[in-house]
Amino acid sequence: MNFLNLKTFYEKYKFHLLVWSLYIVYEVFILGLVTNRFRQPAAYLLVYIVNISTFYIYGFFFKKALTTQTKSLKILKIVTLITLVISGYAVSTFLLIILFEKIGLLTKSSIGFLDREFILSCVYRCILYIGYSTGYVYIIKSFQDQKRLEALERQNLVTQIEKQALENDLVQSQNDYLRSQINPHFLFNTLNFIYNDARKKAPMAADAIMNLSEMMRYALKRPEASEMVPLSEEIEQIEHLINLHKLRTANTINLELEVTGDMFGLRFPPLILLTLVENMFKHGNVSHSTQPALIKITYQQDKLHISTINMINDNKGKQTASHHVGIDNIGKRLSSFYGNDYVFSYYKDPLNRYITEISVTALNPLAKLNR
């Protein structure tokens, strides 16, 4: 057990032992050979017992003094510590000299405790090892601070990765949820119309099948959680949706689509436009004879503006909760893509029209990088 303790001690402090060994060899032998002055072995033993003890004792309390928050109190502690260590150095050296002389390790001398040369020698040697210890403490503290900084940076990196993963999961869930908002009743009604009408009006059925197949193909695309799609593709899907409703209602829909500006290369979060237009058909009156519904998409001076206007359906309260779920979901998805660089509003005007407006400044997400 003692051997294991000794081995553990050696493994822990072998660097210290190496440095002290080299330092002692330098001071004792090299300087001794240069100056041709060698002392009694017990004198070296006494000196290095006191010096090494001073090094570690001062370092231990100096490290604690550095943790003091108040600057003035910290200085006071360090000054007091230096004074006590110098005093302790002189007293312990004098007492060890007396002890070694009594047990015969040193020859008796006439050195007195208040001897000027003895005091100056103690002060010099003590300050020297205080300096060594101070440098050692700051070096160790620097390494420890560096390790803490690296650990903090690694933790921040892990936190950022986890946060990004959560955001990606959230956006993916929102995308999946938004896809689920497509009204299944509309799909089944359209398919039923195509089936019944195909026997009578093949051209119309063919148009309906084409529009519906394009929409289904687009809806089945699953972009990455943070991926945008070309805005021109979204506009195409709106046109397909409008055409399908016109076919279903024998072209009684009074709805206009206005697109202004160069949309080439412009990217936008998927299915937001489709949700807005589908809400117009589900909850609005798009067949009003004098008040046409309007979808307006404008891109000018690096700003994208989207608005929808439609008369409110007279059947008040029908599917209102579902309507607001879709609207709220649009707001959350815009926020996840654009942060604070967008404005999304929806309201009812005095003409009983429901209006939605989206304005986005063309920063990084909207920059035409893929031209």
Secondary structure, 3 states (H helix, E strand, C coil): CHHHHHHHHHHHHHHHHHHHHHHHHHHHHHHHHHHCCCCCHHHHHHHHHHHHHHHHHHHHHHHHHHCCCCHHHHHHHHHHHHHHHHHHHHHHHHHHHHHHHHCCCCCCCCCCCCCHHHHHHHHHHHHHHHHHHHHHHHHHHHHHHHHHHHHHHHHHHHHHHHHHHHHHHHHHHHHHHHHHCCCHHHHHHHHHHHHHHHCCCHHHHHHHHHHHHHHHHHHCCCCCCCCCEEHHHHHHHHHHHHHHHHHHCCCCCCEEEEEECCCCCCEECCCHHHHHHHHHHHHEECCCCCCCEEEEEEEECCEEEEEEEEEECCCCCCCHHHHHHHHHHHHHHHHHHHCCCEEEEEEECCCCEEEEEEEEECCHHHCCCCC
